[in-house]
């Protein structure tokens, strides 16, 4: 668990970093992490950019990936291509139940309109393995590909934010970038992209899966309570 900085310290960092390039922000984050920075990915569209950036600064940086089991074949091929191309040190975390096991007991992915069921699904298949990964890797800095134009919740964040769910400093070097800028970055560095991506914990790309939303912490606590009772 990282030591929580003050709100004024976070505001100062954001003010200082806002005019810097994503590469400079990443260098700052890795240096601030003092050997314990990680990057996370789900290999969705444009993830190659943050992974390329992170490995430019620290080639052996640990990469946390939750493989929930619902990825499409194209995503798995994309993940393996990037793993080989960037020599990624991927630490994959899987849910405690397989897709087949879960669906035999509970059926297919819930309808996005059923919010309680979606939150429970996300907690079991995505948030719990992510939490397990964060506990084991124990980062002081977490590099993400978050951008303010992705959801209303993310628009309220900034380049640097304290993450309540996982108690660590979260840094998003591309926070103020849009798709056009990322398209250019991928072309400049000859990096692949992949759009045949599916996140069952969202159902809608403007919906939060819980990793970066306050309700994720509550959902994780409920999963832990259920597990303890078994």
C-alpha positions as a LaTeX table, in Angstrom:
\begin{tabular}{lrrr}
\hline
Residue & $x$ (\AA) & $y$ (\AA) & $z$ (\AA) \\
\hline
Unk1 & 0.00 & 0.00 & 0.00 \\
Unk2 & 1.32 & 3.42 & $-0.96$ \\
Unk3 & 1.47 & 6.38 & 1.39 \\
Unk4 & $-1.35$ & 8.71 & 0.50 \\
Unk5 & $-0.17$ & 12.19 & $-0.56$ \\
Unk6 & $-2.12$ & 15.28 & 0.42 \\
Unk7 & $-4.68$ & 16.83 & $-1.90$ \\
Unk8 & $-2.45$ & 19.90 & $-2.26$ \\
Unk9 & 0.50 & 17.71 & $-3.27$ \\
Unk10 & $-1.58$ & 15.98 & $-5.95$ \\
Unk11 & $-2.82$ & 19.37 & $-7.20$ \\
Unk12 & 0.76 & 20.62 & $-7.41$ \\
Unk13 & 1.88 & 17.54 & $-9.38$ \\
Unk14 & $-0.99$ & 17.97 & $-11.83$ \\
Unk15 & $-0.20$ & 21.64 & $-12.32$ \\
Unk16 & 3.46 & 20.83 & $-12.97$ \\
Unk17 & 2.80 & 17.90 & $-15.30$ \\
Unk18 & $-0.04$ & 19.29 & $-17.39$ \\
Unk19 & 2.31 & 21.02 & $-19.83$ \\
Unk20 & 4.64 & 18.01 & $-20.17$ \\
Unk21 & 4.58 & 15.31 & $-22.82$ \\
Unk22 & 3.28 & 11.80 & $-22.07$ \\
Unk23 & 6.89 & 10.56 & $-22.20$ \\
Unk24 & 7.98 & 13.14 & $-19.62$ \\
Unk25 & 4.98 & 12.29 & $-17.43$ \\
Unk26 & 5.87 & 8.60 & $-17.61$ \\
Unk27 & 9.48 & 9.32 & $-16.67$ \\
Unk28 & 8.23 & 11.27 & $-13.67$ \\
Unk29 & 5.90 & 8.44 & $-12.67$ \\
Unk30 & 8.56 & 5.73 & $-12.92$ \\
Unk31 & 11.04 & 7.83 & $-10.97$ \\
Unk32 & 8.39 & 8.59 & $-8.35$ \\
Unk33 & 7.61 & 4.89 & $-8.12$ \\
Unk34 & 11.17 & 4.19 & $-6.95$ \\
Unk35 & 11.34 & 0.76 & $-8.54$ \\
Unk36 & 7.74 & $-0.19$ & $-7.80$ \\
Unk37 & 5.83 & 1.28 & $-10.73$ \\
Unk38 & 3.56 & $-0.96$ & $-12.77$ \\
Unk39 & 1.39 & $-0.55$ & $-15.85$ \\
Unk40 & $-2.00$ & $-2.18$ & $-16.32$ \\
Unk41 & $-3.66$ & $-3.16$ & $-19.57$ \\
Unk42 & $-6.66$ & $-4.98$ & $-20.98$ \\
Unk43 & $-5.29$ & $-4.87$ & $-24.54$ \\
Unk44 & $-8.23$ & $-2.79$ & $-25.72$ \\
Unk45 & $-7.89$ & $-0.26$ & $-28.58$ \\
Unk46 & $-4.92$ & 2.12 & $-28.18$ \\
Unk47 & $-3.40$ & 0.18 & $-25.27$ \\
Unk48 & $-0.25$ & $-0.31$ & $-27.34$ \\
Unk49 & 0.54 & 3.37 & $-26.72$ \\
Unk50 & 0.75 & 3.19 & $-22.92$ \\
Unk51 & 2.64 & $-0.12$ & $-23.06$ \\
Unk52 & 5.13 & 1.30 & $-25.54$ \\
Unk53 & 5.56 & 4.41 & $-23.42$ \\
Unk54 & 6.05 & 2.45 & $-20.19$ \\
Unk55 & 8.63 & 0.11 & $-21.69$ \\
Unk56 & 10.51 & 3.01 & $-23.30$ \\
Unk57 & 11.09 & 4.39 & $-19.81$ \\
Unk58 & 11.49 & 1.09 & $-17.97$ \\
Unk59 & 11.88 & $-1.93$ & $-20.28$ \\
Unk60 & 11.25 & $-4.46$ & $-17.50$ \\
Unk61 & 8.22 & $-2.72$ & $-15.99$ \\
Unk62 & 5.65 & $-5.18$ & $-14.69$ \\
Unk63 & 2.34 & $-5.24$ & $-16.57$ \\
Unk64 & $-0.85$ & $-6.34$ & $-14.81$ \\
Unk65 & $-3.47$ & $-7.96$ & $-17.04$ \\
Unk66 & $-6.76$ & $-9.41$ & $-15.89$ \\
Unk67 & $-7.71$ & $-12.11$ & $-18.38$ \\
Unk68 & $-11.38$ & $-12.54$ & $-17.47$ \\
Unk69 & $-11.82$ & $-15.25$ & $-20.10$ \\
Unk70 & $-14.30$ & $-13.40$ & $-22.29$ \\
Unk71 & $-11.76$ & $-11.83$ & $-24.65$ \\
Unk72 & $-12.25$ & $-12.38$ & $-28.35$ \\
Unk73 & $-9.60$ & $-14.28$ & $-30.34$ \\
Unk74 & $-8.36$ & $-11.03$ & $-31.92$ \\
Unk75 & $-7.61$ & $-9.59$ & $-28.47$ \\
Unk76 & $-5.57$ & $-12.63$ & $-27.46$ \\
Unk77 & $-3.60$ & $-12.46$ & $-30.73$ \\
Unk78 & $-3.07$ & $-8.72$ & $-30.20$ \\
Unk79 & $-1.87$ & $-9.35$ & $-26.63$ \\
Unk80 & 0.66 & $-11.94$ & $-27.76$ \\
Unk81 & 1.90 & $-9.71$ & $-30.60$ \\
Unk82 & 2.48 & $-6.81$ & $-28.19$ \\
Unk83 & 4.04 & $-9.10$ & $-25.59$ \\
Unk84 & 6.61 & $-10.25$ & $-28.16$ \\
Unk85 & 7.12 & $-6.86$ & $-29.80$ \\
Unk86 & 7.64 & $-4.89$ & $-26.57$ \\
Unk87 & 9.04 & $-7.80$ & $-24.51$ \\
Unk88 & 6.36 & $-7.19$ & $-21.93$ \\
Unk89 & 6.71 & $-8.63$ & $-18.44$ \\
Unk90 & 3.02 & $-9.57$ & $-18.24$ \\
Unk91 & 1.56 & $-10.76$ & $-14.96$ \\
Unk92 & $-1.80$ & $-12.29$ & $-15.87$ \\
Unk93 & $-4.49$ & $-12.72$ & $-13.22$ \\
Unk94 & $-7.56$ & $-14.87$ & $-13.81$ \\
Unk95 & $-10.87$ & $-15.08$ & $-11.93$ \\
Unk96 & $-11.16$ & $-17.84$ & $-9.35$ \\
Unk97 & $-13.81$ & $-19.51$ & $-11.54$ \\
Unk98 & $-13.68$ & $-20.20$ & $-15.27$ \\
Unk99 & $-16.20$ & $-18.78$ & $-17.71$ \\
Unk100 & $-17.72$ & $-22.24$ & $-18.18$ \\
Unk101 & $-18.03$ & $-22.75$ & $-14.41$ \\
Unk102 & $-19.61$ & $-19.37$ & $-13.81$ \\
Unk103 & $-22.08$ & $-19.66$ & $-16.68$ \\
Unk104 & $-23.13$ & $-23.16$ & $-15.61$ \\
Unk105 & $-24.16$ & $-21.68$ & $-12.24$ \\
Unk106 & $-25.33$ & $-18.19$ & $-13.17$ \\
Unk107 & $-25.92$ & $-18.10$ & $-16.92$ \\
Unk108 & $-24.46$ & $-15.68$ & $-19.46$ \\
Unk109 & $-23.17$ & $-12.16$ & $-18.88$ \\
Unk110 & $-25.97$ & $-10.09$ & $-17.26$ \\
Unk111 & $-27.93$ & $-7.55$ & $-19.22$ \\
Unk112 & $-26.28$ & $-4.10$ & $-18.80$ \\
Unk113 & $-29.66$ & $-2.77$ & $-17.69$ \\
Unk114 & $-29.45$ & $-4.98$ & $-14.60$ \\
Unk115 & $-27.00$ & $-2.80$ & $-12.68$ \\
Unk116 & $-26.73$ & $-4.91$ & $-9.48$ \\
Unk117 & $-26.07$ & $-8.07$ & $-11.49$ \\
Unk118 & $-23.48$ & $-6.29$ & $-13.67$ \\
Unk119 & $-21.66$ & $-4.98$ & $-10.62$ \\
Unk120 & $-21.60$ & $-8.43$ & $-9.03$ \\
Unk121 & $-20.35$ & $-9.93$ & $-12.29$ \\
Unk122 & $-17.60$ & $-7.32$ & $-12.61$ \\
Unk123 & $-16.51$ & $-7.85$ & $-9.00$ \\
Unk124 & $-16.20$ & $-11.59$ & $-9.48$ \\
Unk125 & $-14.64$ & $-11.75$ & $-12.95$ \\
Unk126 & $-12.59$ & $-8.54$ & $-13.10$ \\
Unk127 & $-12.23$ & $-6.60$ & $-9.86$ \\
Unk128 & $-11.24$ & $-9.50$ & $-7.59$ \\
Unk129 & $-8.41$ & $-10.76$ & $-9.84$ \\
Unk130 & $-7.25$ & $-7.16$ & $-10.32$ \\
Unk131 & $-7.21$ & $-6.60$ & $-6.57$ \\
Unk132 & $-5.24$ & $-9.82$ & $-6.13$ \\
Unk133 & $-2.72$ & $-8.61$ & $-8.69$ \\
Unk134 & $-2.36$ & $-5.23$ & $-7.02$ \\
Unk135 & $-1.78$ & $-6.86$ & $-3.64$ \\
Unk136 & 0.89 & $-9.18$ & $-5.00$ \\
Unk137 & 2.68 & $-6.62$ & $-7.17$ \\
Unk138 & 2.27 & $-3.90$ & $-4.48$ \\
Unk139 & 2.94 & $-0.86$ & $-6.70$ \\
Unk140 & 3.64 & 2.62 & $-5.41$ \\
Unk141 & 2.68 & 4.04 & $-8.82$ \\
Unk142 & 0.13 & 2.64 & $-11.26$ \\
Unk143 & 0.39 & 3.72 & $-14.92$ \\
Unk144 & $-2.91$ & 3.61 & $-16.79$ \\
Unk145 & $-4.31$ & 4.49 & $-20.22$ \\
Unk146 & $-7.23$ & 6.47 & $-18.74$ \\
Unk147 & $-8.42$ & 9.48 & $-20.73$ \\
Unk148 & $-10.86$ & 12.18 & $-19.73$ \\
Unk149 & $-13.01$ & 11.72 & $-22.86$ \\
Unk150 & $-13.83$ & 8.07 & $-22.06$ \\
Unk151 & $-16.53$ & 8.46 & $-19.40$ \\
Unk152 & $-18.05$ & 11.17 & $-17.21$ \\
Unk153 & $-16.44$ & 9.56 & $-14.16$ \\
Unk154 & $-12.97$ & 9.74 & $-15.72$ \\
Unk155 & $-13.44$ & 13.34 & $-16.79$ \\
Unk156 & $-13.48$ & 14.20 & $-13.07$ \\
Unk157 & $-9.98$ & 12.74 & $-12.58$ \\
Unk158 & $-6.63$ & 14.14 & $-13.73$ \\
Unk159 & $-3.16$ & 13.10 & $-14.84$ \\
Unk160 & $-2.29$ & 12.16 & $-11.27$ \\
Unk161 & $-4.90$ & 10.88 & $-8.84$ \\
Unk162 & $-5.02$ & 8.89 & $-5.64$ \\
Unk163 & $-6.87$ & 5.63 & $-6.24$ \\
Unk164 & $-9.13$ & 4.79 & $-3.30$ \\
Unk165 & $-9.98$ & 1.31 & $-4.54$ \\
Unk166 & $-6.38$ & 0.09 & $-4.62$ \\
Unk167 & $-4.65$ & 2.62 & $-2.37$ \\
Unk168 & $-1.97$ & 3.74 & $-4.78$ \\
Unk169 & $-1.00$ & 6.71 & $-6.93$ \\
Unk170 & $-2.51$ & 6.49 & $-10.39$ \\
Unk171 & $-0.82$ & 8.27 & $-13.30$ \\
Unk172 & $-2.40$ & 8.55 & $-16.75$ \\
Unk173 & 0.09 & 10.09 & $-19.22$ \\
Unk174 & $-2.40$ & 10.27 & $-22.13$ \\
Unk175 & $-5.20$ & 11.73 & $-19.99$ \\
Unk176 & $-5.70$ & 14.81 & $-22.18$ \\
Unk177 & $-5.19$ & 13.09 & $-25.54$ \\
Unk178 & $-7.88$ & 12.09 & $-28.03$ \\
Unk179 & $-8.13$ & 9.26 & $-30.56$ \\
Unk180 & $-6.57$ & 11.33 & $-33.36$ \\
Unk181 & $-3.45$ & 12.03 & $-31.28$ \\
Unk182 & $-3.17$ & 8.37 & $-30.32$ \\
Unk183 & $-3.63$ & 7.28 & $-33.94$ \\
Unk184 & $-0.67$ & 9.49 & $-34.83$ \\
Unk185 & 1.40 & 8.07 & $-31.94$ \\
Unk186 & 0.75 & 4.51 & $-33.12$ \\
Unk187 & 1.67 & 5.40 & $-36.71$ \\
Unk188 & 4.84 & 7.21 & $-35.65$ \\
Unk189 & 6.02 & 4.19 & $-33.68$ \\
Unk190 & 4.65 & 1.54 & $-36.07$ \\
Unk191 & 2.46 & 0.02 & $-33.37$ \\
Unk192 & $-0.58$ & $-2.20$ & $-33.96$ \\
Unk193 & $-4.10$ & $-1.43$ & $-32.88$ \\
Unk194 & $-7.06$ & $-3.75$ & $-32.37$ \\
Unk195 & $-10.73$ & $-2.78$ & $-32.35$ \\
Unk196 & $-12.38$ & $-6.21$ & $-32.06$ \\
Unk197 & $-12.49$ & $-5.87$ & $-28.29$ \\
Unk198 & $-15.18$ & $-6.78$ & $-25.79$ \\
Unk199 & $-15.35$ & $-6.01$ & $-22.09$ \\
Unk200 & $-18.19$ & $-8.03$ & $-20.51$ \\
Unk201 & $-17.97$ & $-5.99$ & $-17.31$ \\
Unk202 & $-19.04$ & $-2.85$ & $-19.17$ \\
Unk203 & $-21.51$ & $-3.79$ & $-21.88$ \\
Unk204 & $-21.27$ & $-0.13$ & $-22.91$ \\
Unk205 & $-18.01$ & 1.75 & $-23.40$ \\
Unk206 & $-19.38$ & 4.75 & $-21.50$ \\
Unk207 & $-20.10$ & 2.58 & $-18.48$ \\
Unk208 & $-17.55$ & 1.98 & $-15.71$ \\
Unk209 & $-16.46$ & $-1.57$ & $-14.87$ \\
Unk210 & $-15.59$ & $-0.55$ & $-11.31$ \\
Unk211 & $-11.80$ & $-0.35$ & $-11.43$ \\
Unk212 & $-11.84$ & 3.43 & $-11.49$ \\
Unk213 & $-15.19$ & 4.11 & $-9.80$ \\
Unk214 & $-16.06$ & 4.37 & $-6.11$ \\
Unk215 & $-18.61$ & 1.55 & $-6.28$ \\
Unk216 & $-15.81$ & $-0.87$ & $-7.20$ \\
Unk217 & $-14.47$ & $-0.78$ & $-3.64$ \\
Unk218 & $-17.86$ & $-1.68$ & $-2.22$ \\
Unk219 & $-18.32$ & $-4.48$ & $-4.76$ \\
Unk220 & $-14.90$ & $-5.88$ & $-3.87$ \\
Unk221 & $-15.79$ & $-5.85$ & $-0.17$ \\
Unk222 & $-18.97$ & $-7.82$ & $-0.90$ \\
Unk223 & $-17.01$ & $-10.41$ & $-2.89$ \\
Unk224 & $-14.57$ & $-10.75$ & 0.02 \\
Unk225 & $-17.42$ & $-11.20$ & 2.49 \\
Unk226 & $-19.00$ & $-13.92$ & 0.34 \\
Unk227 & $-15.68$ & $-15.73$ & $-0.08$ \\
Unk228 & $-15.05$ & $-15.64$ & 3.67 \\
Unk229 & $-18.41$ & $-17.23$ & 4.32 \\
Unk230 & $-17.71$ & $-20.24$ & 2.10 \\
\hline
\end{tabular}
